[in-house]
Amino acid sequence: MIPFPYIMQDKLAHFFWSYIALIVAIPFVGLWLASIALVCFAAWKELWHDGKLKKGKKEFLDFAFSCLPILLSWINTNTNSLHLINQIFNIL
């Protein structure tokens, strides 16, 4: 059985490298295109590289942690998102 800290370290690596890629890509292509490219790359990595080629373990959480920097960037750059989140929490 794989120890728990190793699993979390893997997820953090997905988050870290995706965030670095997003930061590098945004000045060149903007947030929209960088977000689309990163989601496509994360899906390709999990489905093709890990799944089809068997070079890793295909996991949804790896994909989710790879896409999390996109969500955080959209929340950070869009004040309407912050207002929407505030409204959601007020409803709950």
N, C-alpha and C positions, 0 to 999 in steps of 0.2 A: 504494500500500500504506500502511496506517495504521501509524505508528510504535509500537513496543512500549510505551514509557512512557505513551502516551495510552491504550492498552488497559488497562494496570494502574491508571491514574488512574480510568478508568470503573468498574472493579471495586471499587476503594476507595470511590468515591462511593456505589455500591450498598450496600456494607457500612456506611459511615458513616451514611447517611440511614436505613437500616433499624434501626441501633442506636439512633439518636435517637428514632425512632418507637416502638421497643420500650420505651425508658426512660420516655417520656411516657405510654404506654398502661398500663404495669404497675400504677401506683398506682390507676388508675380501674377496671380490669377484671381484674387479676390476670395471672399469667404464662401460665396455660393459654389463656385467651381472647385475650390479646394475641398469643401465638404462633400460634394458629389464624388470627387476622385478618391477621397479617403474611404468613404463608404464602399465604393466599388472595389478598392484595393483590399479592404478588410474582408469583404465577402469572398473575393477571389482567393485570398490567402487561406481562409478557413475551408472553403468548398473544394478548391482545386489543389492547392499545395498540401494542405493537411489531410483532406478527405480522399481525393482521387489518387494523388501520388504517394500517400501514406508516409509523408515526411514529418508528420506530427500528429497530434490528437485533435480531431475536429470537435470544437466546443463552441456552443452559443455564447458562453460568457466571455470567451476570448474576443469574439466579434463585438459583443456589447461593450467591453472595456476599451476596445479599439475605437468605437464610435462615441464614447462618452466625452472626449475632448471637444467634439463637434457641438454637442448639446451645451456644454459649458461655455463655449465661445459664442454661441448664438444668444444665450441668456446674458452674457456679459456685454455684448455689443448692441443689444436691442432693448431699449427701455420699455417698450410695449410688452416684451416678454416678462419683465419684472412686474409690471402692472397686472398682467394676466395671472402670474403665479400668486400674487397677492390676493387677487379675487378668488382664485381656487381655494386658497387656504382660509379665506373668510367664509366661504360657503361651507367648508368642512367644519 
